[in-house]
Amino acid sequence: MDDSNAKGRGLVRAVVLSVAAGVVLALSACNTVEGVGKDLQEASQNTKEALSD
C-alpha cells in the first residue's frame, strides 16, 4: 500500500509541475507577442513618416 501512495504523490507532483511550467511559458509568450506588436507598430509609424516626407 505504501508504494501505491508514493506513486500517487509522484503523479500529483508531476501534474502540478507541468501546470506550473505551462503557466510560465504562457506568460513569457504573452510578453513576446506584445513586444513584437509594439515593434510592428513602431515600424509602421516610421514607414508612414518616411513616405510622407
PyMOL commands that set and color helices and strands:
alter all, ss='L'
color gray80, all
select helices_A, chain A and resi 2-52
alter helices_A, ss='H'
color red, helices_A
deselect
rebuild
show_as cartoon
